[in-house]
Amino acid sequence: MTDRSSSSDSTADRGSKDQPDGRPHSGKPPGLGEQFGRTRSALFGLISAHLKLARAEFGEIGGEIKRAAALGGVALMLLFLAGMLIVIGLLLFLGEAIFGSIGWGLLDGTELLLGSAALLVLAVIDLGWGRAFSALVVALGVGLVVAGLLAVDWPYVSHHYSGMPAAVVLAVVGGVVLIGVLGLVLGSAFGRGPAILGLCVGVFCGLLLGLLASAGTGPRVAAAMGVSSLLLFWPIVAAVFVFRHGIDTAKLRNRFVPVQTIETTKETIEWVREQMPLGRKS
């Protein structure tokens, strides 16, 4: 019994003298190299633990960012669809409420959006506020002429004035003359050939407009056609104002190219070459 306890005690004493890493303790204090190795191992272990923690946290943050981006993208898409629904619904509602049909709202709304896009493109090229306003005034005049021609109740005139059966003919002639002259004026801004083409197109459109007016469209259809003509001719007249004198490509290039910076850089390069010995010899 005594021998076993003594042997177990000696084993415990030896175990207590072992180093933390399992190696037997030599009984001597660790040297400088050994202490440095232990410190380095502890430092690397600490750095590795921090890196693992940071990697885990960044992984969780990345997942949250992806989730937030997905939800935000869906929210923006829904807002965009809601905006489109509001705009389209408003245009259709106005067409029904003002002109008596959602078809007019669809037509005038489409012309409004396409015309606005065309005006923005022309503004990038060379369309100022003055030209845009002048084009609006001309287009407004066209719209008033079209609306006035269609607003006249030509069948009523023909029915109550039997001595004037030519009221329908007058409607056609009025449309041909008014729209034909307008096409001639717009086409003449580009030369004789375009003027003749504009006259022909204007006469044809005026003929169709006169035939439509002779049927007695009513005030709501007349107003809808007037607004449609205004929205159609506004970008057309604005394009005529922009292109009739040609596009100044140099001015357009200067707006989008850093010409002064390029020229200054070239002058600086030439000055540096002149200051260099090889540059002066040449």
Stockholm file with secondary structure:
# STOCKHOLM 1.0

chainA/1-282         MTDRSSSSDSTADRGSKDQPDGRPHSGKPPGLGEQFGRTRSALFGLISAHLKLARAEFGEIGGEIKRAAALGGVALMLLFLAGMLIVIGLLLFLGEAIFGSIGWGLLDGTELLLGSAALLVLAVIDLGWGRAFSALVVALGVGLVVAGLLAVDWPYVSHHYSGMPAAVVLAVVGGVVLIGVLGLVLGSAFGRGPAILGLCVGVFCGLLLGLLASAGTGPRVAAAMGVSSLLLFWPIVAAVFVFRHGIDTAKLRNRFVPVQTIETTKETIEWVREQMPLGRKS
#=GR chainA/1-282 SS CHHHHHHHHHHHHHHHTSCTTSCCCCSSCCCHHHHHHHHHHHHHHHHHHHHHHHHHHHHHHHHHHHHHHHHHHHHHHHHHHHHHHHHHHHHHHHHHHHHSCHHHHHHHHHHHHHHHHHHHHHHHHTCCHHHHHHHHHHHHHHHHHHHHHHHSCHHHHHHHCTTCTTHHHHHHHHHHHHHHHHHHHHHHTSCHHHHHHHHHHHHHHHHHHHHHHHTCCCHHHHHHHHHHHHHHHHHHHHHHHHHTTCCCHHHHHHHHSCHHHHHHHHHHHHHHHHHSHHHHHC
#=GC SS_cons         CHHHHHHHHHHHHHHHTSCTTSCCCCSSCCCHHHHHHHHHHHHHHHHHHHHHHHHHHHHHHHHHHHHHHHHHHHHHHHHHHHHHHHHHHHHHHHHHHHHSCHHHHHHHHHHHHHHHHHHHHHHHHTCCHHHHHHHHHHHHHHHHHHHHHHHSCHHHHHHHCTTCTTHHHHHHHHHHHHHHHHHHHHHHTSCHHHHHHHHHHHHHHHHHHHHHHHTCCCHHHHHHHHHHHHHHHHHHHHHHHHHTTCCCHHHHHHHHSCHHHHHHHHHHHHHHHHHSHHHHHC
//
